Amino acid sequence: MDAARLKQSWSVVAGHGDQVPLYFYSTLFLAHPETRQMFPTNMAGQRDRLVTALGHIVSNVDQVDRLVGFLQDLGADHRKFAVRAEHYPAVGEALVATLQHFLAEQWTDELAADWTAAYGLVAQVMMEAAQAAEAVNPPWWVAEIVAHERRAFDVAVLTVRPQYLLPFTPGQSIGVSHPSVRSWRYYSPANAPRADGTLELHVRAAPGGAVSSRLVYGSAVGDRIHLAAPVGDRLGLRSAGSSDLLLLVSGTGWAPVKALVEQVAAEGSRRRVDLYVGARSRSEFYDSDAMDKLASSYPWLTVTYVVGADVHRPGEFVQAVDRALADGDWRSRHVFVCGSDEMVSHAVRTLVQAGYHAGQVHHEGLGAQWYGPAWRTAVQQPAAGDTSGGGHR
């Protein structure tokens, strides 16, 4: 298997843009119509995932250690789409047909052998990971909505109870899907693990978001939803050791940070925690009652609300990080940043410019929440920097 040949041929194919996934899925569904039910009705996001995943796999084909971990996570995660071992050959056939179509006269027997061997390895790693995951977690948990509160026109806070325990650590994200929607969206529970196993989810309806809109506008107490295994470790407290914390949040980015605050309370440490919550207007502080209650309960926690828009200064917008840095020097602390892509990017860039080092600034990767934080971390380059409410970042 020639890695350089694989990379060069993929660069040619990828140059055809959206036509590549369109041809691939058309080929797959025509040859194997039973696979269509595994995918969402709207395939736009799915097409992006295919190209992104293939690009990542090919670009790292000569870095086996890095690639294997990504494929293992992907294989285990794909169980929630009801992907089984017998589906992999069908995908391989469609992939080879797609490559041959776009490479045209550049397609050779050598390339056919390279791609067949490469896909065989990918499929083997993913299938083995899926099989191993069966011994640890189910493909998904069924959970009942036991509370549903609309906090704003487009924001709801849900409490859900899985039919049996779903283990997670604060800062992780879990996949969420409604049975009527063949899509998944990732959300961070807004609580540390509870004795009764319930999870609190903060959801902002995204424009065109099938899952988030269904959860906010089309769900009620008693409804059942599906939850997938937790992923991600970039927002966990372990990386911060016993350091004091500076927490910068906006929007539903408050959810995982709320879980971290509960964890600090449970561990009984002597940490100092300063929380800065940013919003464009006061009406966007949808969970301020909970924030105020936490601040009044724990003397080690200080909450500062930052309203970005100032009627006396039109055109100016102050973010949480700007106010925090104006208030003091926090370089002895670990900083957790959670909010929209724009907010996170601005905060991280500002912190780096102010002398904070990368190891003390914690945030998830940027971009649409396809498979969750682990996916974004793997397929994207590190950035200095779901705004839509799918997750909190």
C-alpha positions, 0 to 999 in steps of 0.5 A, spaced: 500 500 500 503 506 497 501 512 502 503 517 497 499 514 491 493 514 496 494 521 498 495 524 491 489 520 488 485 523 494 487 530 492 484 529 485 478 526 487 477 531 493 478 537 488 471 535 485 467 538 491 460 536 493 460 531 487 464 526 490 459 525 496 453 525 492 456 520 487 458 516 493 451 516 496 447 515 490 451 509 488 451 506 495 443 507 496 442 504 489 446 498 490 444 497 497 437 500 498 437 497 505 442 502 507 438 508 506 434 508 513 441 509 517 441 516 514 438 522 516 433 525 511 437 531 510 444 528 507 447 535 507 451 534 513 452 527 512 456 529 505 460 533 509 462 528 514 464 523 509 469 528 505 472 530 512 473 523 514 476 520 508 481 526 508 483 525 515 484 518 514 488 519 507 492 524 510 494 520 516 495 513 513 502 513 514 501 515 522 498 508 524 498 510 531 494 516 530 489 513 525 487 507 529 485 511 535 480 515 531 478 509 527 476 505 533 472 511 536 468 512 529 467 504 529 464 504 536 460 510 535 457 508 529 453 503 533 448 508 534 447 508 527 445 501 527 451 500 522 453 492 522 459 488 520 455 486 513 454 494 511 462 495 511 463 491 504 457 495 501 460 501 503 467 499 500 464 497 493 461 504 493 467 508 495 471 504 490 466 506 484 466 513 486 474 513 486 474 510 479 469 515 477 472 521 479 479 519 477 477 516 470 483 514 466 488 516 472 485 509 475 490 504 475 490 497 478 495 499 483 490 504 485 485 499 486 489 495 490 491 500 494 485 503 496 482 496 497 487 494 502 486 501 505 479 500 506 480 493 508 484 495 514 479 501 516 473 496 516 477 491 520 479 496 525 472 499 526 468 493 526 473 490 531 472 496 535 464 496 535 465 489 537 469 490 543 464 496 545 458 491 545 461 488 551 462 495 555 456 500 552 449 499 548 449 502 542 444 507 545 440 508 552 433 510 552 431 515 556 424 519 559 423 526 559 421 527 566 422 535 566 421 540 560 422 547 561 422 553 556 427 558 558 427 562 552 423 562 545 429 558 543 432 555 549 429 549 553 432 545 559 430 538 559 431 533 565 431 526 562 432 519 566 435 513 562 432 507 563 439 504 566 445 508 568 449 512 563 456 513 566 459 520 564 464 525 567 463 532 568 465 536 561 463 530 557 458 530 551 453 525 550 449 524 543 442 525 543 437 523 538 429 523 538 426 517 535 423 520 529 429 524 527 435 520 524 440 524 526 444 525 533 446 531 536 451 532 542 450 535 549 454 536 555 450 534 561 449 540 566 450 536 572 455 532 575 453 525 576 447 524 580 444 518 585 438 517 581 442 517 574 438 523 571 441 528 566 440 535 565 440 538 558 440 545 556 438 545 548 438 551 544 434 550 537 438 551 531 436 554 525 434 548 521 436 543 526 432 537 526 434 534 533 435 541 537 428 543 534 425 537 536 427 537 543 425 545 544 419 545 540 416 538 539 418 534 546 414 534 552 414 530 559 413 523 558 417 522 551 422 518 550 429 520 547 435 516 545 442 517 548 449 515 546 455 514 550 459 520 553 465 522 549 471 528 550 476 529 555 478 536 554 473 539 559 475 535 564 478 537 571 483 532 571 487 536 566 487 542 571 490 538 577 488 542 584 489 549 581 484 555 582 479 556 576 477 561 571 471 559 567 468 563 561 462 561 558 456 564 553 450 561 551 448 554 553 456 553 554 454 554 561 451 547 561 458 543 562 461 548 566 455 548 571 457 540 571 464 542 573 462 547 578 458 541 581 464 537 581 468 542 585 463 542 590 463 535 591 470 534 591 470 539 597 477 542 595 479 549 596 479 551 589 477 558 588 473 559 582 471 565 578 465 564 573 464 570 567 458 569 564 457 573 557 451 575 553 448 580 548 443 582 553 440 580 560 434 576 557 439 571 555 441 569 562 437 563 562 439 560 568 441 565 572 437 563 578 441 556 578 448 561 578 446 565 583 444 559 588 450 556 587 454 562 588 450 563 595 451 556 597 459 556 595 463 562 598 469 559 593 465 561 587 464 568 584 459 569 578 460 575 574 455 577 569 457 580 562 452 584 558 456 585 551 451 590 548 452 597 552 446 602 549 451 608 551 457 605 547 453 603 540 457 598 536 462 596 542 461 589 544 464 586 551 465 579 551 466 575 558 474 574 557 475 582 556 471 583 562 475 578 566 482 580 563 480 587 565 478 585 572 485 581 574 491 577 572 489 570 572 495 566 569 496 562 575 489 559 574 487 554 569 481 557 564 475 553 561 472 556 555 465 554 553 460 557 548 459 559 541 465 558 536 466 565 535 466 566 543 471 560 544 476 563 538 476 570 541 477 568 548 483 563 546 486 568 542 485 574 547 488 569 552 494 567 548 496 574 546 495 576 554 501 571 556 496 565 557 500 558 555 496 553 551 496 547 557 492 552 562 487 554 557 481 548 556 476 548 550 473 543 545 474 543 538 471 548 533 466 546 528 459 543 527 457 537 532 457 532 527 459 526 532 461 530 538 468 533 541 472 527 539 470 527 532 472 535 532 478 534 536 481 528 531 479 531 524 481 539 525 487 542 526 488 545 533 485 552 533 487 559 537 480 559 537 454 549 536 453 556 536 447 553 535 445 550 541 447 543 539 452 542 544 455 548 547 461 550 544 
